Amino acid sequence: MTEPRPDEPPGPPGPPGPLGDELTRLAALHGVATSYSPSPGRTVTASATAVVAALAALDVDASTPAAARAALTTRERERDERLLPPTVVCWLGPVPDARVGGDPAAEADAGLPPAALAGLPPGTRLDVGTEQGGTRTWVHGVDRAGGAEGLLPGVHRLTATAPDGRTARAHLIAAPPRLPTPAGRLYGLLVQLYSLLSHRSWGMGDLGDLAELSGWAGRALGAGFVQVNPLHAAVPGPPADPSPYRPSSRRFPDPVHLRVEDVPEFAYAEDRERLRALRERAGRLRAAVLGEGALIDRDAVWELKREALELVRRVPLGPGRRAAYADFLAEQGRALEDHATWYALAEVHGADWSRWPEGLRDPRSTETVRARAALRDRVDFHSWLAWLTDAQLTAAQRTAREAGMGIGIVHDLAVGVHPGGADAWAQQDHFAAGMSVGAPPDAFNARGQDWGLPPWRPDRLAASGYAPFRRLLRALFRYAGALRIDHVMGLFRLWWIPRGLPPTEGTYVRYDAEAMLAVLVLEASRAGAVVIGEDLGTVEPGVRETLDRRGVLGTSVLWFERDWEGSGRPLPPERWRADCLATATTHDLPSTAARLTGEHVELRHRLGLLTRPLAEERAEAAADTDEWLALLAELGLLRDAGGGADAASEEAGIQAVHRFLLRTPARMIGLWLPDAVGDRRPQNLPGTWDQYPNWRLPVADAEGRPVTLEDLAASPRLHALTDVLRTDARTAPGDAG
């Protein structure tokens, strides 16, 4: 999850007072919550300010009781007169799962949902124009087949013609009922790509390193996947935001990850002296990070790579490469043109489109068309960068699969995008103006969180047939063997915060989860990809069950898996869920070494982040760890190299933790790569802004010395841990032991 941004000054107050019946009904019709439950048995009423602001972001005026009454009347009339919702979901068959075999609900799950057709009078003719170019027709209430039989997966066009002559059109999303689960059990590595430097990197990990890591891990370690952080295009600096979870665009990747030497035209660039000087400067950047304690400097890396790529671009593309580039431009179409235009304009006017000259704030304006033409060369440069990055990402996935990986690269989809970035500019009609996504107050954060990301409008998504979401997924699945979705609960609802107000003054806005999941299942199944949902923290009842029903794996982190409804003690391995990625930690949590030694508490103390006395925090953390160590010892998992008990060894503890994960039925086991060498530092410390070097640390050993990819390949400690994993990782879930 993303870290909070600094609080903004409070905005003007909204309408005071409790919510009235009409405002409550109006909010419900638009999916805006008027209350929420932060914990079982507790309900919190949303403020009228938040509800009215959320409705305003959906173009619904509820600023006064009279306005709310008029909006309610209009909405109810539209609901009663509507033949079809804007998007209809059709699941192509019942869920193929033995757990629901013979369940009438599972059978009823297939076909067109009765609720979507509830507004149709008997005798209404339904015509489907399929994505494949065919047509289907049936009569509602007469033809038993319901139109779903023989329908192929895709996004089709549904037209309803009522007996009285009224017509309606809708998008029809026809999706397989469930994603297939991974075959057998797989283990893999989790790493923040920028943190993994090799002796060929230009100051941060790149796509060449990713391909090298994947090829080695697949062939030498028997790993089935490598999961990386989001590689989305960042908002350009300097200074660039180092967080990969607040990108400019989620649809296109960031060229800062390019391995410049792997661009085919690099070998033919003429100014070899300048390229040599750039590579020498890159070597000094790398040496500073690896040997002098310097932080990863994304801006410095990109400055060097951009200059080198400008030189490489002077080399004409050969006929085959030129044709491939033309195909890429045609396939990506307007989305790429908008993306590249934003980056070209940002070079002139800065990286926040809301501060550009007024005419350029609209991607379809005459001024923008003229500016695009004037900046044609820069637009082409950024289009070319997207093509190169896409090609290296595809090559990394190909390398992973050729190395025997069952999945390959697991990419990460961030919750949202920067409000000033390329996606927010190009798709502004799909974003809720004046709103930010975050989290409500809870037991861990009494002030809530504001992530600074504008949310998609659910009404505009539905009206478009979820086109932005479909295109985003399709772009990512070009080079992903699996996709991790950060805060997957956002497919169901998001906490909207009015601009200028604290997170406590937000409210939930609901999305059509059935449609979002249908799009996800459709695009992932087309790509043959696995989907993993990050479902940690507070999760609305029913969400995990719904995701599991559609084949979306969950995320289980050892330290959070306790019997919360019973004893509160660590959850025995046999009681873990099978359909998940099981790990010991994540990028937002302490490393396993830090957890076992208590160093995560000391770090938060040094930064002034503790809310209780240090002694209390130490005691609680130690008690938590001791409970887990006791269970590991009880199961016979905590032992030294000779097989005896050795609870004092932090390395033995890390091995024991991963032996435990293998005892669970989890289909995927993830090893946080820094754990393999005893790294004590988290990559991100939530709740910090500039107090800690989030997203800028290289992988390091137990003494804090940076470790290169070459060092990892030769590390006895890493091989000892991966030997533990590969011994049993391919055991079928449910039989691991």
CORBELBEL-V729615 format. One record per residue. RES is the residue in one small letter. NEAR is the number of other ideal C-beta (glycine too) atoms within 8 Angstrom. Layout:
BEGIN
RES;NEAR / RES;NEAR
END
This chain:
BEGIN
m;12 / t;12 / e;14 / p;12 / r;8 / p;5 / d;6 / e;7 / p;5 / p;6 / g;7 / p;4 / p;4 / g;11 / p;8 / p;5 / g;4 / p;5 / l;10 / g;8 / d;5 / e;10 / l;15 / t;10 / r;9 / l;15 / a;15 / a;9 / l;10 / h;11 / g;9 / v;14 / a;12 / t;12 / s;8 / y;10 / s;9 / p;10 / s;8 / p;4 / g;4 / r;7 / t;6 / v;9 / t;8 / a;14 / s;9 / a;13 / t;12 / a;16 / v;16 / v;13 / a;14 / a;16 / l;15 / a;12 / a;12 / l;11 / d;4 / v;10 / d;9 / a;14 / s;8 / t;7 / p;8 / a;6 / a;10 / a;15 / r;9 / a;9 / a;13 / l;12 / t;8 / t;8 / r;12 / e;9 / r;8 / e;8 / r;8 / d;7 / e;5 / r;9 / l;10 / l;14 / p;8 / p;8 / t;14 / v;13 / v;12 / c;13 / w;12 / l;11 / g;7 / p;10 / v;10 / p;6 / d;9 / a;4 / r;4 / v;11 / g;7 / g;4 / d;7 / p;5 / a;7 / a;12 / e;8 / a;6 / d;9 / a;10 / g;8 / l;10 / p;10 / p;6 / a;5 / a;10 / l;10 / a;6 / g;7 / l;13 / p;8 / p;7 / g;10 / t;14 / r;10 / l;14 / d;10 / v;14 / g;8 / t;12 / e;7 / q;6 / g;4 / g;6 / t;7 / r;10 / t;8 / w;11 / v;10 / h;14 / g;7 / v;7 / d;8 / r;3 / a;7 / g;9 / g;12 / a;11 / e;6 / g;4 / l;12 / l;8 / p;9 / g;9 / v;10 / h;13 / r;9 / l;13 / t;12 / a;15 / t;10 / a;12 / p;6 / d;5 / g;6 / r;7 / t;9 / a;9 / r;8 / a;13 / h;13 / l;13 / i;16 / a;13 / a;14 / p;11 / p;13 / r;11 / l;12 / p;6 / t;9 / p;12 / a;4 / g;7 / r;14 / l;15 / y;13 / g;17 / l;13 / l;12 / v;15 / q;12 / l;14 / y;11 / s;14 / l;15 / l;16 / s;12 / h;7 / r;7 / s;12 / w;12 / g;14 / m;13 / g;15 / d;12 / l;15 / g;13 / d;16 / l;16 / a;13 / e;10 / l;13 / s;16 / g;12 / w;11 / a;14 / g;15 / r;8 / a;7 / l;9 / g;11 / a;14 / g;13 / f;17 / v;17 / q;13 / v;12 / n;9 / p;12 / l;12 / h;15 / a;12 / a;12 / v;12 / p;10 / g;10 / p;4 / p;5 / a;11 / d;9 / p;9 / s;10 / p;15 / y;12 / r;13 / p;17 / s;15 / s;12 / r;12 / r;11 / f;11 / p;11 / d;10 / p;12 / v;10 / h;13 / l;15 / r;11 / v;11 / e;7 / d;11 / v;11 / p;6 / e;11 / f;11 / a;5 / y;6 / a;12 / e;7 / d;7 / r;7 / e;6 / r;9 / l;12 / r;8 / a;8 / l;11 / r;10 / e;8 / r;9 / a;12 / g;8 / r;8 / l;15 / r;13 / a;9 / a;10 / v;15 / l;10 / g;6 / e;7 / g;2 / a;8 / l;7 / i;15 / d;10 / r;14 / d;10 / a;9 / v;15 / w;12 / e;8 / l;14 / k;13 / r;8 / e;10 / a;12 / l;14 / e;9 / l;12 / v;12 / r;9 / r;7 / v;9 / p;3 / l;8 / g;6 / p;6 / g;6 / r;10 / r;9 / a;8 / a;9 / y;11 / a;8 / d;8 / f;12 / l;11 / a;7 / e;6 / q;8 / g;8 / r;5 / a;10 / l;13 / e;11 / d;12 / h;17 / a;15 / t;14 / w;15 / y;12 / a;14 / l;14 / a;11 / e;7 / v;6 / h;8 / g;6 / a;9 / d;7 / w;13 / s;7 / r;7 / w;11 / p;7 / e;5 / g;9 / l;13 / r;10 / d;8 / p;10 / r;4 / s;10 / t;6 / e;10 / t;14 / v;8 / r;8 / a;11 / r;12 / a;7 / a;6 / l;12 / r;8 / d;6 / r;11 / v;13 / d;9 / f;12 / h;12 / s;13 / w;10 / l;11 / a;17 / w;12 / l;12 / t;15 / d;12 / a;8 / q;15 / l;14 / t;10 / a;11 / a;14 / q;13 / r;8 / t;11 / a;18 / r;10 / e;8 / a;12 / g;8 / m;16 / g;10 / i;14 / g;14 / i;18 / v;17 / h;13 / d;13 / l;11 / a;14 / v;11 / g;10 / v;16 / h;12 / p;10 / g;12 / g;15 / a;14 / d;12 / a;14 / w;13 / a;11 / q;9 / q;9 / d;5 / h;10 / f;11 / a;13 / a;7 / g;8 / m;14 / s;13 / v;14 / g;13 / a;9 / p;13 / p;9 / d;12 / a;4 / f;3 / n;9 / a;5 / r;8 / g;16 / q;9 / d;13 / w;17 / g;9 / l;13 / p;12 / p;13 / w;12 / r;11 / p;11 / d;8 / r;10 / l;15 / a;13 / a;8 / s;10 / g;11 / y;14 / a;7 / p;11 / f;11 / r;13 / r;10 / l;11 / l;13 / r;9 / a;9 / l;13 / f;13 / r;10 / y;11 / a;14 / g;13 / a;15 / l;16 / r;14 / i;13 / d;13 / h;8 / v;11 / m;10 / g;10 / l;10 / f;11 / r;11 / l;9 / w;13 / w;17 / i;16 / p;15 / r;9 / g;8 / l;12 / p;10 / p;15 / t;8 / e;10 / g;15 / t;14 / y;13 / v;14 / r;10 / y;15 / d;10 / a;9 / e;8 / a;14 / m;13 / l;13 / a;12 / v;14 / l;14 / v;15 / l;16 / e;12 / a;14 / s;12 / r;8 / a;9 / g;4 / a;10 / v;13 / v;13 / i;15 / g;12 / e;11 / d;12 / l;8 / g;6 / t;6 / v;8 / e;8 / p;4 / g;6 / v;11 / r;9 / e;7 / t;11 / l;13 / d;11 / r;10 / r;13 / g;12 / v;14 / l;14 / g;14 / t;14 / s;14 / v;13 / l;13 / w;10 / f;7 / e;9 / r;8 / d;10 / w;5 / e;3 / g;6 / s;4 / g;6 / r;9 / p;9 / l;9 / p;6 / p;10 / e;7 / r;6 / w;13 / r;9 / a;9 / d;9 / c;13 / l;14 / a;13 / t;15 / a;13 / t;13 / t;10 / h;9 / d;7 / l;9 / p;10 / s;14 / t;13 / a;14 / a;14 / r;13 / l;11 / t;8 / g;12 / e;10 / h;11 / v;12 / e;8 / l;13 / r;11 / h;11 / r;6 / l;10 / g;6 / l;10 / l;10 / t;3 / r;5 / p;6 / l;8 / a;6 / e;8 / e;13 / r;10 / a;8 / e;8 / a;12 / a;9 / a;8 / d;9 / t;11 / d;8 / e;10 / w;12 / l;13 / a;8 / l;12 / l;14 / a;11 / e;6 / l;9 / g;6 / l;10 / l;12 / r;11 / d;9 / a;4 / g;5 / g;5 / g;6 / a;7 / d;9 / a;9 / a;3 / s;8 / e;10 / e;9 / a;12 / g;14 / i;15 / q;11 / a;13 / v;13 / h;14 / r;11 / f;14 / l;14 / l;14 / r;11 / t;12 / p;10 / a;15 / r;13 / m;16 / i;16 / g;12 / l;16 / w;14 / l;12 / p;13 / d;15 / a;14 / v;16 / g;12 / d;13 / r;11 / r;11 / p;12 / q;10 / n;10 / l;13 / p;8 / g;7 / t;11 / w;7 / d;4 / q;8 / y;7 / p;6 / n;11 / w;12 / r;9 / l;11 / p;11 / v;14 / a;14 / d;9 / a;9 / e;5 / g;7 / r;6 / p;10 / v;12 / t;10 / l;13 / e;8 / d;9 / l;13 / a;8 / a;5 / s;11 / p;5 / r;10 / l;10 / h;8 / a;11 / l;14 / t;13 / d;8 / v;11 / l;13 / r;12 / t;6 / d;9 / a;13 / r;8 / t;10 / a;7 / p;10 / g;6 / d;6 / a;12 / g;6
END
